[in-house]
Each structure stands twice: as structure tokens, then as C-alpha cells.
């Protein structure tokens, strides 16, 4: 979980000073990113937004997919979302000093605003989109994407559901492969 979380803050092979388990998480995250970017359903979702947001369409779809996962959490996990997010926040807070500075800063933000839990609400998504828009100094216009979520929710929910089924299967397979490789070294 830690490796998956910090993967975007680790460049190239700067993962070598982390444990094998964290390295596996980084590798799995990278595999998932590649799979997601190439997946036709994700591309379809991005096309729904591309005219308005251009190269920010992928970031927005990622946020929307997080929304659908959190909103439909009970369909994917027997652990209630609040219990899961509390345990993740506790783990990240405990491990934070060992992580890259960008990860540490995001952990503070994530916990302060209970991001993982609040992804299930439109208001939570709107706050994230506004924050992302501010980070681009208004250039992305991501703050407007909440309107697109409301307008396209049914279609995007269907995209997410189909994609996530494939992603679960892919992730399970990749995790097994990474575990085998790790055990061989």
C-alpha cells in the first residue's frame, strides 16, 4: 500500500532504498498506470471530456473514478469505507517520516480533509477539483468538471464499473507476478 501510494513521487530507479514490499507497490502502481492509460474504456471516458479540458482529461477521469469507487465501496469491499480510510490514514501517518517529502505533504492534506472518505460525495470531488484548478492557476478549468460529472454521471459510472472489473483482474495477476519475482530474488 505504501509503495502504491508514493509511486508518483518516485522517479526512475529511486526506489532502491525502500523495502522489497514497498518496491512491489511502486512497480504495481506503474503497471496499473500503464494498463489504465491504454484501456479503451478509460480512453472513452477521457474523450467525453477532452474538448473542454484537453490534456487534463485524464486527471479528471482519475478523480471521477475515485468518486465512483468510494461511492460504491460496499460493492468492492466487506470493510466499510470509514474503517478502511481510518486504517489507511493511521498507517500513512505512522510511515510518513520515512517517505518522500511530496508524499508527506500529501498525507497531511489527505488526512486533514479526509480525502479518501470524502471522495464518495460530490462536495468532496468538487473540493478536489477546485484544488487541482488552483494548482494550475486556473488554466485547467478543472473546477468546472463537477458540472460534467453531474451531466455524465450515468455514462461515466458505467465506464468505471466495466473498467474496474478489468482492473481488479489485471491487478491481481500483476501482484502475483511481482510476488513470484520478489521471492525469486
Residue pairs with C-beta under 8 A, 6 or more apart in sequence:
1 25
1 88
1 91
2 21
2 22
2 25
2 91
2 92
2 95
2 99
3 15
3 18
3 21
3 22
3 23
3 24
3 25
3 26
3 27
3 28
3 29
4 25
4 26
4 28
4 29
4 32
5 25
5 92
5 103
6 22
6 25
6 26
6 99
6 100
6 103
7 25
7 26
7 29
7 30
7 33
8 29
9 99
9 100
9 102
9 103
10 26
10 100
15 22
15 23
15 26
16 23
18 26
20 182
20 185
23 182
24 175
24 178
24 179
24 182
27 178
28 171
28 174
28 175
28 178
31 170
31 174
32 167
32 170
32 171
32 174
35 167
35 170
36 42
36 163
36 167
37 58
39 163
39 166
39 167
41 159
41 162
41 163
41 166
42 58
42 61
42 159
42 163
44 159
45 61
45 64
45 65
45 156
45 159
45 160
45 163
46 57
46 58
46 61
47 57
48 148
48 152
48 155
48 156
49 57
49 60
49 61
49 145
49 148
50 57
52 141
52 144
52 148
53 60
53 140
53 141
53 142
53 145
56 136
56 140
56 141
56 142
59 132
59 140
59 142
60 129
60 142
60 145
60 148
61 156
63 125
63 128
63 129
63 132
63 145
64 125
64 145
64 149
64 156
64 160
65 160
65 163
65 164
66 119
66 125
67 119
67 120
67 122
67 124
67 125
67 149
68 156
68 157
68 160
68 161
68 164
69 76
69 119
69 160
69 164
70 81
70 116
70 117
70 118
70 119
70 120
71 119
71 120
72 161
73 80
73 81
73 84
73 120
74 80
74 81
76 164
76 168
77 84
81 116
81 117
81 120
82 117
84 116
85 114
85 116
85 117
88 116
89 110
89 111
89 114
89 116
92 107
92 110
92 111
93 107
93 111
96 103
96 104
96 107
97 104
99 107
109 115
110 116
113 127
115 124
115 128
117 124
118 124
118 127
119 125
119 128
122 146
122 149
122 150
125 146
125 149
126 143
126 146
129 142
129 143
129 145
129 146
130 142
130 143
132 140
132 142
133 140
133 141
133 142
133 143
136 142
149 156
